[in-house]
Amino acid sequence: MDHDRAEVVAYCAQYVDDATNDGLVLFDNGAAYWRLATAHKALDYRNFAELAKRLIWVPFHFLPGNGGLPAGESPEGKFIEKLVTRPNSPPARDMMRAVVLERGKRYGLHRLGVAAHTFVDTWAHQGFVGVSHRRNDVRNVEQNGEPDRHFVAKLTRFFNGVLHQSVPPIGHANALSYPDRPYLRWCYFDGSGARIVRDNPGDFVQAADQLCRWVRRFLAGDTGGDPPGLPPKISARIKTMFETLTDDNPDRRHERWLAALAEDAFGFGPVELTYRPKGADSWKHRALGTTASRDSKSVRFEYRAEFLRSDWKLFHDASKAHRLSVVDDILPEYGISVA
């Protein structure tokens, strides 16, 4: 995929975590547009009513895995077992097939980016569910084979002094950002008492390899076959960066990735990239002319014809199509109704 299109896919994949505003956008000529929130701010982990919104967490971040079983079959146990996220699950593959089949839509490229986020989250968020349930409990965390003695203190600070036992088990809130840190090898006991061992670098390389295969299918317009994944040298380079960029600050890790891309560390040509989710020169700014992070309900934006072709609008179009496909088309085939 050429750099320009790849940048659109990458922006959308990250923006799923940053599109935290929803509601009606009004224009000065009487036109309007309904945008969709695909995430909550980190602070919303302390707003438990907001966290419970299934139409955000389930289709965009915690895709039900149906126990890794195909449509028409169910895992043993209660309904909650169908909702547990599983890496590269049959519902995840069906989600990607739908993206390929509808790649000709005006927002097809943007939808690939949205789905890419959900797809790789099936590795990062495996074992968790996008609803409040004790399955999401996290206890006795270890890092690199040693007890993480500071974990409970970090969790309590994050939740403004709320005791660990009082935090509702929604998504991976009780695990903080541990599931999403590419460098982390860790383990914990979940709500069922099982000891869960996680190898984030290994999982994330698998996710990148499988995503590469779906990008190839998207470009070919073919949902079948077994296209190659990442070339070995690129896969090794990605794994090295996952393992060695261990700064807790994701912005600083992001800077290192951008520097590597600019230096052609992966062998597909140097490219200078930036990412601004809000503010000056963001997609939202280009579409609506605003640098505000949140909008007053009374504001009326200047309407311009190019709004209909803007990346910001196409991202939200893609997000609405993605949610409809996952919630109303794909999951019911697995006997799953979530909203």
N, C-alpha and C positions, 0 to 999 in steps of 0.2 A: 504494500500500500504506500502510495507516495506521501511525502511529509505533510502536505496540506490536509489531506483527508485523515491521516493518522492523528493529526493534532485535534481535529474535530472529535474523533472517537475518544481520545485521551481526555479532552476537556469535559466531555459529557460524563465519562466514567467517574471522574473526580467530583464533578458538580452534583452528582447524586447525593454526596455527603454534605454539600454546601447550599443546596436549594431549600432553604428553611422557611421561606415565605409562601403563603398560598392566598387564594381569594381573587376577587375581581379587580382587574386593571382597567381603569376608565380613561378615555381620551377626550380631548377638547372638542372633537367633532361629533361626539355621541357614540363612537365605536367603543367596544369593550372586549376584553379577553380574560378568560379564566385560567389562572396558572395553578400548578400543582406543587405542593411541598413534597419532597422525596426524602427528607430527613428532619431531625430536630437538632438544635444546637446542643453542644455538650452540657450546657447548663440545664437543659430540659431533662437530664437524668434526675434532676431534683424536683421536677414537676411530673409526678408519677401519673397524673391523669392524662397528660399529653403523651407520655411514653406508651400508654396502652393503645394507641391508635394502630390497629391492625393493618389498615390500608396503607400505612407507610412501612412498618417494620417487616411485615410478611412478604409483600411482593418485591421490595427493593433490597432488603438486607438479610432476611432469614427465610429463604425459600424452603418450604417444606420438602423433605426428601423421600417421603413414603417408605422409610426404612431401606432405601436403595432398591426397592422392588418395582417392577413394571406396573403399568395401569391394569386395574382389575385384580391386583393382589394387595394384601395388607400385612404389615408387620404384626407380630404377636404383641398382645397387650392392649392398652386403652388407646383411644383416638389420638392422644397427645404424641404417641410414637410416630404417627404419620406426619406430624408437624416438625419433628426434629430435622434440622438442616444436615444434609449429607453431601460430601464433596462429589461433584460430577454426577449427581443423581439423575434418574430418568426424567423427573420434571424439569431439571436444569437443562438437559439436552433438548427436551421438547421446546423449552423457552427459546433456545438458540436456533432451533429449526424454524420456528415461527419468524424470527428476525430475518433469516436468510430468505424465506419464502416471500416476505414483504419488503425486500430491500429496495424495490422500485418506488416506494412511497417517497414523498418529498422530504420526509424526516427519516428515511431509511438508515442513513449513516449515523445520525444522532441516536436512533434506537439501538444500533449496535453498541454504541458507547454506554447507554443506560444498562442494557442487558449484560454487557461485559462486567460492570460493577457487581451486579447481582450474581453473576456466574462465578467470579473469583471469590465472592463472599461465601460461597458454599464450602470453600476450603477454610477460610479464615473463621467462619462462624459455625463450623461443624460441631454438632453436639448441643447446640443451643436452639431455642425456639423463640419466635417473634411475638409471644404472648407471655403474660405473667403466669409462671408455673415454677414449682420447686425443682423442676428439671434443670433450671438455670442456676441453681445454688452453686457456689464456688467456695470450697473450704480447703484448708491446709495446702496452700500454694507453695510450690517449690520452683526454683530457678537453677538450672545447671546442676541438678542433683542435691541442692542445698535448700533447707527451709527458707522461704521468703519471710523473714521475721518482721519486715516493715509493711507487709501487704495490708493488714487490717488497719494500720495507722494511716496509710495512704488512702484507703477506701473511706475511712471516717472523715479525713480532711476533705476529700472530694465531695462528699455528701454533707458538707457543712456541719460536721459533728454528729450526724445521725449514726447510731450504732449499726454495725454491720448486720446484725440479726434483724434490724428493722427495715432494711432496704428491700423493696419488692423485687423478686427475681424476674426481671423483664429483660429479654435479650441477653447480652453479655454485660449488663450494667454491673453485676457483682464481680466481674473479672476485669473491670476497668478497660484499658485499651490493650491488655495483654494479647487477646486473639488477633489484633491487627498489627502488632509490631513484627516486621519481617525478620528480625534478627533473633527472636526469642525462642529458646527451648525451655519448656516449663511443664509442669503437671499439677493436677489438683484432683480433689474428690468432688463429684457432682451430687445432685440431689438424690440420686438413687444409691449413693454410697460407692459408686464405681470409681476407681482410680483412672483418670484420663491423662495420657501422656501426649504432649503436643510438640511437634517439631515444625515450627513456623517456616524456617528457611526451606526445608524439604517440601512442605505443603505448597508454599507459594511458587516454587519452581514448577511443580506439577501443574498448578493453576495457570501459570504463564504459558506452559507448553500446550495445554489443552485449548487455551484461548487462541493461541497462534493457529491451531488447526481450524477453529471456527472462523477466524478472519480469512483464512484461505478459502473456506467453503463460501463465505459471504462474497468474496471477490469473484469466485467461479459461478456463483448462483446455483450451487449444487449442495443439497443437504446430506448427501450420501458419501460413500467412499471413505478412505482413510488417508487423508493428506498428511504430509510430514509436519511435525511440530517444529520446535526451535532447533536451529542448527546447533550442534554440540558446543562450538566455541562461544556462541552467544548465550546459551543456557548456562555454561560454566561461569561466564562473566557476570550474568545476572545473579547467580547463586553467591558468588564472591561478594557482590555488593550487598545482597541481603544479609550476609553473615557479618560483614565488617563495618557497615554503617550502623553503629549501635547507639548513637545519640538519642536520648529520650525525646528530644524536640523534633517533631516531624518536619517542621519548616527547614531546619538545618539539614536533615536527611534529603529533603526535596532539592535543596540547593546543590548537594553533591551529585544527585542524579542529573540535574540540568547541566552541570559542568561536564559530566561524563558524556552526555549527548553532544555537547558543543565540541568536545575533543574527539568525536567519532570513536568512542570506546567500544561500540558494538559493530562497527564495520559497514554500516549502511549509509554513510555520509554524515558530515557534521551538520548540526542544526541548532540555531539559537531559539530557545523557547522561553515563554513566560506563562504564568497562570495567575489570573486575578478573578476570583469568584464574584467580588463586588467592588464598587468604586470605579475610579477613572480607568477607562479602556477595558473594562470587563464586558462580557457579552450583554449583560443587563444595561450597562451604560450605553452601549452602541444601539441597543434596541429602543430604550425608553428615554435616553438623555439624562438619567439621574445617577448620581454617585452615592445616594443614600443607601444604607444597609437595610433599613426598613422604611416602608412607605405609609404615609398618612392616608386614611380612607378617603379623605376629602380631596386629595391631589388629583389633578387632571393633567395627563401627559400630552405633549404635543404629538399629534398623529402624523406619521410619515408613511408613505406607501411601502417603503422598504421594510417596515416592521414585519409584514407578513412573510418576508424571506429571511428574517434575522435568525442567527443561530440560537439566540435566547428563546424565541418563540418555538423554533423547531425542536429544541430540547424539551420544552414543556409538552408540545404535541407528542413527541416520542414517549415521554413519561406516561402520559394518559393512555396511549396505545399499549404500552408495556403493562401497565396495571390491569387494564381491561383483559388483555390476553392471558395474563397469569391467573387472575382471580376468577374470571368468568369462563375461560375456555380450557386452560390447561389443568388447573388443580381439580375441578370437578371430575375430570377423567380418572382421577386417582381416588375419588370418593372424599374429596377434601373441600369443605366449605368454610371459609374463614371470615367472611364479612357480607 
